[in-house]
Amino acid sequence: MSSRTLPLLFINLGGEMLYILDQRLRAQNIPGDKAKKVMNDIITTMFNKKFLEELFKPQELYSKKALRTVFDRLAHASIMRLNQASMDKLYDLMTMAFKYQVLLCPRPKDILLVSFNHMDAIKDFVKDTPSILSQVDETYQQLIEMYTPLSSGEFQLIRQTLLIFFQDMHIRVSIFLKDKVQNSNGRFVLPTSGPVPYGTQVPGLIRMFSCTGEEMKRLQFSNGGNYSAALREGSFDIFGDRVTKLGTNMYSVSRPVETHMSGTSKNSAQHTKVNTAPNPLAKEELNLLAKLMGGLEVQKTGNADSGFRVNLFATDEEEEEALISRPDELSYGVIKIQATKNQKANAELAKIMGEFTESGDQSPSASSKGDDLLAMMDGL
């Protein structure tokens, strides 16, 4: 398992979340000023300096439940609201899209190019807001400094860590099914055509060498696909052509997107129960999660006119039906964390929360004190 995987997972999932929300805000004809505020508020929270400092520290991946909690808070960092069924669908779309991108990366290192495609799109969302743009640019620099020096082996470990995280997720997505890149059981179809990884040759030739290194014989064989050589390598700089389209916005052309539980997912209750057994690292994970989420405060709308609800389904009836029919083991229970009960013990967290508050437009709303972190371990 790689301890450098979390920042890439967070940024790529966050990028996919923004793509989906942007598409739904347009589809529901949300006024431009409100839609822009939603995107700006979420991106501002996502790229908060203190938040990212914690995120970029070497650490193990969170559990699926803990990560879902982070994105639930992030999605509600503005005046927009999502019902549980829509939040479930949003998270399903995010995770399946990034899983597909990780699977299709020609080289493990190309995961960084996928991340830069998401970062490029996020930068475009806030191109007219210099203060937020500077936060995104700082994250670019952190990504370049942390990941460009890594070896191919280290990137392979990151890729394997991501695939292990995604391995039990087989949600069917209508876009993937229509494009015939996903089977009816929720598993992806890997192509046997297209460009080979940069720096490699098109398969089809076997060369034999003598013990002195002299080439003795060549044999050709059918590679069973329609491969081509890679034209050039994608740019790993802040500006440049990434070459790969993985990580770009697949919702730019408007079309309905539905998700369905595959048979594999429906019958995975036994496996899920094993995974939800008491975790000896639960306390550490919760404490770190609380530290990260200290500033991800959900805005309380002052009146009915200021806030609005976004529905990821065609109708409210479909949303209600999806909530009822979703298997319990696939409905991630959101961990409720209120880490300000002991102000002395949480001075650092309070400082982080203060920085979030200072950067926001509205003052934080009062909230009741919650249970301490040890009591919340039962929720895992």
N, C-alpha and C positions, 0 to 999 in steps of 0.2 A: 504494500500500500504506500502511495506517495503522500508525503505531508505537504506538498505544494499544489494539491488539486483543488482545494476549496475556492480560491479566488477565481479560477477559470470556470468552475461550475456555477458560481454565483453570477458572474458577469454574463455568461452565455444564457443562463436561464432568465436573468433579468432582461437581456436584450429581446428574447423571445416574448416575454411578458409584455414589453412595450410595443412590439409589433402587433400583438393580438389586441391590446387595449386601443391602440391607434385605429385599427380597423373597425372595432366595435363602436368607438366614439363617432366615427364617420357614419357608420351604418345606422346609428340611432339618431343622426342629425343633431348631436349635441352642439350648442353654439360654440364658435371658434375660440372665444375667450375662455370659456370654461374648460374646453378640451385641452387647450394649451396650458392652463393652470394645473390640470391633472398631471399631464406629462412632465411639466417642470417640477412640480412638487415631488413626484416619485423619483425623478432623476436626481434632484437635489439631495433627497434622503439616501438614495442608493450610493451616491458618491461622496457622502459626508467624510471628511478627513479622518476623524477619530474612528469612525466605523470601519473604514478601509484599513487603518493601521492594525486593528485587531484581526481583520479578515486575512491580511497578508502574512500574519505570523504563521510559521510552520505548525501545522496541526492536522489531526485526522479529520476525515469527513464526518459531518453530523449524521444522525439517523434521518430517515426520510421524514419522520414526524417533525423533528426539530427544524429541518430545512423548510418544510411546508409552513411552519409557524412564522419563520422569518419573512417568507413571501406573502403570507396573509397580512402581516403588519405592513409590509412595503406597499402592497396593492391598496391599502386603506390609509396611506400617508397623505391623502388629499381629500377633496370634498366628494369624491366618487365612492359609491358603496356597491358591494357585490354580495348577493345572497350565497349561502353555502354551496348550492348546486352549481352556480356560475363560477364560484371560486374553485370548486373541484374540477370543473371543465377547463378553466384557465390553466390550472396546474398540470392537468393531463396533457394539454396541448403543448405547454412549455417543455415538459420533460420528454415527451415523445419526439418532438422536433429536434431537440439537442441530442438525444440518443441516436437518431438517424444520422445527424451530422458527424458524430463521433465514429459511428460504424463506417461511414463512407470516406473518411479522411484517408487519402492515399498513403500518407506518412504520418506517424504519430506527431511529428513536429507541426503538421498542418492544423492541429487543434488550435495553435496560437493564431494562425491566419483566420480561422473561423471566429475566434475571439475578437480579432481586429475588425472583421466585417461587422460584428455586433457593435463594437465601439464606434466604428465609422457612422453607423446608422444612428446611434444614440447622440453622437456629436451633431448630426444633421437635425435631430429633433430640437436641440437647444441652440442652434446656430445664431439666433437673434437675442440670446441672453448671455452676455459675456461672463457674468459671475459664475453661472453654472458651467459654462464652457471651460473655464479655467480649472474647475474641479475634474472634469472629464480628461483634460490634457494631463493633469498630474497623474491620473490613473494610467494613462498611456505610458508615461515614463516609468511608473512602477512595474508595469507588465514587461516592458522592454528590459529593464534592469534585472528583473527576477528570472525571466524565462529565456531570453535569447542566448545566454551563456550555457544553457543546459545541453547535455549530450543527447544523442538519439535514444540511448538506453533509458535515460531519465524521463524523456517524453513518452516512451513506451510504457513505463511504469504508471505515468499519469493516465494514459489512455486505458490501461487495464483497470486502474482504480475506478475510473468513470464507468466502464462497462460492467464492473461488478456491482456498482451502485444501481445501474439501470436494468440489471439482468432479469429481474422478476416483473418488469413493467411491460405489459403487452396490450396497451389500450389501442383500439382501432381508431384511426383518424380518417375522415372522409377524403381529404385531399390526397393522402397517401394511397388510399384504396383506389381512388379514381385514376391516379397516375400509375397504378399497378406496381408500386414500390413497396407495398405492404400486403401480406396475405391475410385471409379471413381470420386466422388465429392470432393476429396482431404482431407476427414476426416480420421483419423487414427482408426484402429481396435485394441481395447485393448484385450489382451489375457485372457482366463479363465483357465489358467493352469500355471504350474511352481511354483517356491518357493514363499512362502508367506513372508511378511516383517519380518526381523530379530526381534526376541523377541515376535512374535505372534504365535498362534497355527493354524493348518490347520482347516478351517471351517467344521462343520458337527456335532458339539456337543453342546447341550443346557444344562446348569446346573442350577438347581433351589435351592435356599437357603431359610432357615427360617429366621425370624426376628432376631434370635440370631447368624446368620452367619453359621449355620450348613447346610451342603449339604443334600438336601432331595430327589432329583430326577434327573435323567439324561435322556435326549432324544436325539436320533440321527436323522439326516436328510441328504438328498442328497444335496451336495453343488453345483452341476451342473457344476463342472470343474474337472480338474486333478491337484490338488495342492499337494505340498510337503513342508516339513519343511525346513527353511533356515539352511544350514550347519554351517555357521559362519558369523560373521560381517566383512565387509570390513575394511581395515586399513585406519585410518585418519592421519597417520604419513607421513613424507616425503617419506620414503621408506616402501613398504609393498604391500600385495596383496589386490587390491580393490574389488575382488570377482566379482562385476558386470562388464559386458562387455559394458554397456552403456557408451558412450564417447570414445570408442576405434575406430580405423580407419576402417570404413566399405568399404573404397576404396582400401584396401590392396590387394584384389583380383580384377584384372583389368576387368571392364565391363563398357559398355557405360552408361552414366547417362543423362537422358533427363528430362526437366521440362515442364509442361503444365499448362495453366490457367484452373482452374476448373470453372464450371458454376457458383458456388457461388461467386468466385472471380470476374468473368466477370460482374456479375450483382450487384456488391457492390458499384457502383459509388455514389449512394445517400448517403450511409453510410460514404463513404470516404469524400464527400463534407462536411458533418457535422463535421467530425474530423478535417478538414482543416480550420475551422472558426478561426478568430483571437483569439489567446491564450493570456490571460493576463500575463502569465509567459514567453512569448516568449523572451522578452528582457533579463531576467535572464538566460534563457536556452542558448541563443546565446552567452552571455558573458562568461558563464562557458564553453561552447563548444569551443569558441575561445581560452580560457585559456588552455584547454586540447590539442587542436590541434596545438598549437603554433609551436611545433617542428616536426609535421608530414609533413615535406616539401617533395613535390614530386621531385624526382631527375630529372634533365634535362639531357638527354643523350647528350654527347659531339659530337658523330658522329653516323652514321647509323650502324656501326658494333658493338658498345658497347651495344645498347639496342635491345630488341626484343619484339614481341607481342605474347601473349598467347590467344588462342581461345578455349573457353569452348564448342564449337560446333564441329561437325564432319567436316564441310566445312565452308568457308567464306559465301557462299550463304545462308546456314542455319542460320548463325549469322545475316545476313542482314534481312532475312525474320522474324526472331524472334523480331528484333527491330521494324519492321514495324507493326507486328501483336499484339504487347504487348499493352494492354489497357493503356490509359494515366494515369488513376488513380493508376496503379500499377508501373509506372515508377517514382521512387523516384527522384525528382529534387535535385541535390546536391547543398547544400548551399555553396556559395563561400565566404570564410572568409579571409580577410586580416586585421589582427589586429595590424598592426604596424604603422598605420597612425599617431596616437598621441603617440609619444615615451614616453612622460612624464607620460601620463595616463596609459600607458601599460608597465611600467618599469619591473614589475614582469613577464609579458608575454615575454618580450624581454630577460630576464634572462633565462627563460625556453628554449626559442629558441636557445640561445647561448649554453646551455648545450647539446642540441641535436646536434648542429653543431660541438661542440668539440668532441663528441663521434663518429661522422661519419667519413668516409674515404675521402669524397670529400667536398669541400667548397660549401656553399649554392649559388644557382644562384640568380641573381638579379631579382626582380619581381616588377611589377608596383603597385602603391598604389591603393587599392580598396576602395569601399564605406565603411562608418563606419557601426557599428553594428545596429544602429537604422534604417538606410536605408534598411538593409537587412531583417528586420522583415517582409517586404512585401512578401519575398520568402517563408515564412511559410504558 
